[in-house]
Amino acid sequence: MQRYFLYLAYDGTHYHGWQIQPNGVSVQEVVQKALATLLRKPVPVTGAGRTDTGVHARLMVAHFDFAYDDDPARLIDGAWLADKLNRLLPHDVSVYRAVPVAADAHARFDALSRTYHYYVHFGKSPFLRAYSCRLFHMLDFDRMNEAAATLFDYTDFTSFSKVNTDTKTNNCRIMKACWTEMAPGEWRFEIQADRFLRNMVRAIVGTLVEVGRGRLSVEGFRAVIEGKNRGRAGESMPGHALFLVDVAYPEKCFRV
């Protein structure tokens, strides 16, 4: 069997996240169905992570295994596969390409980092409302960036994790975390880490908003992290403003 990395994007508005769910349609489900239709056999896919309900991806990576019955050594043409899958997939899911990778390359476990963007805006906008969170109180973004910089000093982010998950550890290494003004009244939070806990980015953003509103000091933000108690952190922000934008891998994955 040959392993492939599948690069894709999706608007998560109408999906119950990436991972297959018993009570709703997921992105993984529609991708697997399209692959099975095209390649004429069941083709399970494994994603780089699982985005929550309503969360989007400008770039998600998933792997799958496939070999032609008549010629197992023949590789799938990635451009052909992308074109055919895009004809089968719904309008809110698209495939960029498929790339042959090493037999043991893993979309989830081999990822060096993942990068998310979270968008907020002030003022009513018919064009931002579906993909950015509208806030009604101005924030001190300098203070929020000061608080965000403290994330680099820690590895245990239990305070920002959804409770009762099946993860073995709540340790993560954050490589980037900052707010940037994209346009007047429009801001983006960018965060990069080797891994993320469930609900982690939205919980961090919600807690930083508390800092920006003056309800929590920078030292108070540190205390939230050190407390390892989800109840002390801010509210989770809405999922529709969150995007997975990049997943990075070591070169060894692509040595076929």
N, C-alpha and C positions, 0 to 999 in steps of 0.2 A: 504493500500500500504506500502511496505517496501522500505526504502531508502538505497542506497548503494553508497559507494565511490569507484570509478574506478581509479586505478593507472596505468598510461600508459606513453609511451615515443614515440617520433617521430623525424624524420629528416624532418625539415620544408622546405627543398630546393624547393620542387615542389608544395608547398601549399601557398595559400593566407592567411596565419596565421591560428590561431585556430578557430576564430569565423566565422560562416556561412556568406558568401558573395554572392551578386547577380551576380558578374562577374568573379568568379573563384572558384576552388575546395578548401575547407578548411578541416582541421583535424576534426573539430566537425562534419562536414557533413559525412565523411566516417565512423566515429565511430558510429553515429546514424544509418546509413544504415546497418552496420554490426549487431548492437544490434537488430534492427527491423527484420532482416533476421533470426537471431538466436532465438529470443524470440517470433516471429510471431505476433508482434504488434508494432505500433510506440512507440519509447522510447526516448523522448527528454533528452539530457544531458546538464548539466551546468558546465562549467569549472571554475577553480580557478582564471582564468584571461584570457586575450586574448593576445597571442603572435602575433607579426607582421609578415608580409610576409617574408619567408625565415628564420625565427628564429626557433631554435630547442628546444626540451625539453627532458632532461634525466629523468625528473619526472614531469608529469602534473597530477593533481587530478581533477576529475569531478564527479558529483553526478547524479544519476537517480533513478526513482521510478518504482517498478515492484512488481506485485503479481500474482501468478499462479491462473488461473481461477478455477481450480478444488480443490485447497488447498491454500488459501491465506496466511496461517500461515507458509507454507514451505519456507525455505530460499534457495536462489541460492547458489550452491557450487562455491565459488570463483575461485578455481583451475580449475574446469570444465569450467567455463565461460571464463577464460583467455585462456585456450587451444583452445576452439571452436572459440573465437573471432580472435585469431591469425591466424587461418586457413582461415578466411574470409577477414581479413584486408590486405591492400597492404603491400609490404615488408618494407616500411619505417614508419610503425606505428605498435607498439607492446603494448600489455597489460600485466602488471605484475600480477594483482589480483583484485578482487572485495571484498569489506568488508562491511557487514551490519553496519549501523550507526543509530543514533537517528533520529526520524522522522523529527525533525526540523534542523538537521545538514545541513550546507550549504557550498559547496565547495569554494565559493568565499567569502562570508561575514564572515564566521567563521575562516578563515585562520589567524593565529597569525603572520606569516611571510612568505615571499617568498625570495628565494635566486637565484641570477643569476651569471653566469660566462661569462666574455668576454675575448677572446683570441687574442693575437697579436704575430707576429713573425717577425724576420729580416732575410733576405736572402731567396733565391728561394727554395721552397720545394714542390715537387709534392704530398706529403702526408698531408701537413697542409693547402693547399690553399683552400680546400672546407669548412673548419671549423675554420679557424683562419684568421685574417686580417694581411696581409703583410704590414709592414711599411718600408720606405726607408731612414728614418733619425733616428739615435739613440736618445734615450730619457733619461732624468734624472728622473729615477723612484723614487729616494729618495725624490725629490722635488714633484713629483706627489703624493706620499703617504702623504706628509705633507699637500698638498692641499686637498686630499681626506678626511683627518681627520677633516677638517673644516665642512664637511657635517653634522657631529653630532651636530653642533651648531645651526642648522636651521630645520624648519619644512615646510616652504613654498618653493616649488621647481617649481614655475611657469616658471622660466628661462629655465628649462629642459623639459618642457612639450610641446607636439604638440599643436598648437593653434587651436581654434574653436572645442574643444572637448565637450562632454556632461557631464563631471564630475562636481560635485557640489563644490568640494574643491580640491586645489592643495597641501594640507598638507599631509606629509608623515613622518614617524619616521624611520630614518635610523639607523640600529643597527651594521652594519659592512660595511667597505669599504676600501679595500687595494689591492695593487699589489703584486704578488708573482712570482718569477722566477721559472718556472717549469723545464727548461733545458736551456743550453746556447743558448741565442737568442730567447727564448720562454717565454712569460709572460702571466699571467692570472689576470684579475681584478675580485674580488669577492665583491658582494654587497648584503646586506640583509636588508629588510625593511618590515614594516607592510603592505605596499601597494606601487604600482608603478604607475606613470602616463604614458600615451602613449608616447613612444619614449624616456622615461626618461633615461634609462640606457645608450643607445647609445649616447644621448646628453651629459651626464656626462662624458663618456669615451672620446668623441671628445673634450670636453673642457679641460680635464686632459692632453690630448695629446698636446694641446697648451701650457700648463704649462711645460710639459716635453721637448718641443722644445725651451723653453725660450721666447716664444712669449707672455706669460701671467705669472705674478707673483702670489704667493700664495694669497697676498692681492687682486690682481686683480681677482682671482678666487672667493674670498669672495664678491667682488663688483658685479660680475656677478650674484651670488645668490641673493644678496640684491636688485639688480636692477629689478628683476622679469620681465625680458624682454628676450624672446627667441632669439631675434636678436643679443643680446650681447654674447651669449654662442657660443661654438664651433660647428662645423658641426656634424651632426649625422653620426655615424660610420655605416659601412655596417652590415646588419642583419645576414649574414651567420656565423658570429663568436660569436653570442650570444646564450646562453643556459639557460633555466630555469632548475635548478637542484634540488630544494627542495621546499616543501610547508609544513608548520607545523600547527598542529591543537591542540586545547585543548582536554583533556581527555573526557570532557562531550559529545563530538561528537560520541564517541564510546560506550556509555552506551545505548545499545539497550533495 
